[in-house]
Amino acid sequence: MNETVQSNIKDIIDKNDVVLFMKGTKAQPQCGFSNAVVNTLSFMNIDYKDVNILESDELRILDMHKSGELAEVLDSKNISHD
């Protein structure tokens, strides 16, 4: 993942308390999981930023998990994870 993409992701995360990187948008989810998360966050009345990963090959969260980058971001925000 290049530095520009990393910077853009960091900027989005820093500016929003909750960010959902999803397939589609909150107005039009493109998969069942994204739809379920949108419904859950909406039901809980949580304000969140949606980011459509289908718009960019570089925003695939699975790649971040495989490389260890996702864990680093979570650790830097003191978010517990396995």
N, C-alpha and C positions, 0 to 999 in steps of 0.2 A: 504494500500500500504506500503510495507516494506521500510526500510531506504535505502537499496541498490538500489532499483528501483527508489526511489526519488532522490538519489544521481546521478544515471545515467541520469535521465531526466534533472535534474538541469545542469549537465555537458554539455549535448547536447544543451540545451537552451543558456547557457552561452557562448558557442563556436560558435554559429550561430545566425545571425541577424534575419533570418526567418526560422522557422521549421514547416514542415507540417507532423503532425501525421495522417497517412492515412491508408486506406485498400489497401495494395499492395505497389508498389514502383512508383517513377516518370516514370520509363521505362515501368512499367506494372501495372497501376492502376487496382484495383479489384472491384470498384463500380463506378457508374455514378457520384456521388458527388466528389470522389477523382479524377476522370478523368477530371471533369469540373474545379476543382481547379488547377490541374496540367496544363491544357490548358491555364487557365487564367494567372498563374504565368509565364509560358513559353512565352506567347504572350507579357507580360509586361517585358520580359527579366530580371526576378528577379532570382538571385542566391539563392537557398534554400536547406536546408537539408531535405531529406525525411526519415521518420521513419515508418516502416511497423508495425502497431499495431497488425496485425494478427499473428505475430511471438511470441507474449507474451500476455497472459491473463491479466497480470498486467499493461499493457499499454493502457487500455481502457479509453479514455478521458471522456466518459459519467460518469464513476464511480468517476472521479476526480471532475466533476461538481456537482454531487449529494452530495458528502462529503464536498464541499466547498473549496477543495484544489485548484481547477482551479482558482477561484476568488482570492485566496491568492497569487498565482504565478503571475497573471496579475497585482494585486495591487503592488506587490514588484517591478515590472518592470515599474510602472506608466503607465500601459496600461488601458485606460478607457473601461468600459464595463457596461452592465446593470445587 
